[in-house]
Amino acid sequence: MLNATGAEWLRCPVRRIGRGSALHLAVKALKLRLMSVQEIKEQLAALPRNEQDEVIAYLFHLRHAHDREYASQTGRRLEDKDPSHWLPPDAFERELDKKEAP
């Protein structure tokens, strides 16, 4: 059985359960694991746009974190010093708009 601080269950001293405590963070992570994909989608839809952008960037990072081909290709593009291979900003925007259109 847990006492008020949860110390018996954890077999270690826990001072107070607050928003920043290790126990609070562990419980929060556990709740996330127990959420269905639909629940996660609903929570993401409720986020402000700037926080949704952060999630998108993080998921993009996760998708490509261990992809050596993507890393190699991106590295080559970043190191390309030949301006004839570059897109001007307006052309880049047009290309991006094409990809975003349904």
N, C-alpha and C positions, 0 to 999 in steps of 0.2 A: 504494500500500500504506500501511496505517496504522502509525504507530509506537505505542509504548505509551500515549501521551497522545492519539492521534488527530490530532495537529497537521498532519501531511502532508495528510490527507484534507480537513481544514477550511481549510487554508492560513492558519491563524491560531494563535497560541500558546494552548495550553490547559494549565494547570498540572497539575491532578490531576483525575481523574474521580471525583467523590464524589457522594453522594446529592443534594446541593443544587446541583451544578454545572449550568451551562446545557446542557451536552452530555447529562447524565443526564436532565434534564427533557425535552429534545427527543426522546431515545430513548424515554422513557416515553410521550410524546404520540404518537409514531409507532406504538408497540405498540398503543395504544388504537385508533388508526385501522385497524390491521390485524385487530382483533378482530371476530368476527362478532357479529351482534345476539344470538345465542344465548349466546355467551361473555360478553357484557356482562350479559345477564340473570342468568347463573349467578354472576358476580362480585357483582352487586347483591344477589342473594338471600343471599349469604354475609356481607354487611355487618351490623353490629349495627343494631338498630332506629333508634337516634338518627341514625346515618349515612344510613340509608335515608330518614329524614325529610328530611335535608338535600338528598339527591338529588331527592326529590319536589318540594321547594320550588324547587330550581334549575330543574327541568324545567318546572314551572308558570310560573316567571318567563320562561323561554325561549319557552314557548307564547304568552304574552301580551305580550312585550316590545314588539312593533311593532303591536299591535292597538289602533288608536285608539279604536274603539268600546268595547272593554273598559275602556281607561283612562278614557274619558269617563264611562261608566256607574259605574265604581268611584269616581271623583272625586265625582260627584253623590251617591252613597250616603254617602260619608265626610263630605260637607259638610251633609248633611240634619240639621237641628236639631230636627225635629218628632218628639217622642217617640212619637206615634201610628204612625209608620212603623217603629219599632224593635221587635225581638223581645226578650222577656225571656230570660235565659240558659237557663232550662229549656225554653222553646219552641224556642230555637235548637238545643239538643241533640236534641230530638225530631225536628226537621226534618233535622238532620244524620244521625241514625240511620236515618231513612227512606231517605235517598239512599245510605247505605252497605249497606243490606240487599240481598241478591241477588235 
